[in-house]
């Protein structure tokens, strides 16, 4: 033991007794602070990986109304989707316990509504004046629902993009047709303008020519009259 102590001091480490009842005792030279730190980190990681499942409870009455049944069942669905187990309890009062089929019908309805993402872990059983059933989340069914939801979103996005595409094509087609119409209309407009303007211009020109001829004739007449005088 003294030799082990001197060796640990020379190395700057700790001397830890492993088996004190052994003869001779078993010891280990180590960094005890580092060992404790690593052990704490391993324990922390193991706690992170441990899944904590909470058991919720929802209570029903055999003569529950439809609105209350739907409200309570929606809460049960939320508990299951959050990864919790749910204990369903049907509470009987007085002579209601003589009709357990009423409670069994309610439990069957709940199990049917949650069948797409949950499973029955403890089937209905009568315990005194209460009938209980335990539901738990089904990871496989929930994964399948998630895949279906993702697929539906992709299909919806594809349909939306397909619905937007024809509008762009139609707009381009309309623009092309408008350009063609303008191209076809422009020559006609020019021809019509020329057709409307040309006769007027020619008529004005002819009228001016006739006026000039008449003026020349009048001048000639006045000249001849003067000469005769």
Buried (B, 14 or more C-beta within 10 A) or exposed (E): EEEBEEEBEEEEBBBBEEEEEEEEEEBBBBBEEEEEEEEEEEEEEEEEEEEEEEEBEBEBBBEBEEEEBEEBBEEBBEBBBEBBBBBBBBBBEEEBBEEBEBBBEBBEEBBEBBEEBBBBBEEBEBEEEBBBBBBBBBEEBBEEBEEEEEEEEEEEEEEEEEEEEEEEEEEEEEEEEEEEEEEEEEEEEEEEEEEEEEEEEEEEEEEEEEEEEEEEEEEEEEEEEEEEE
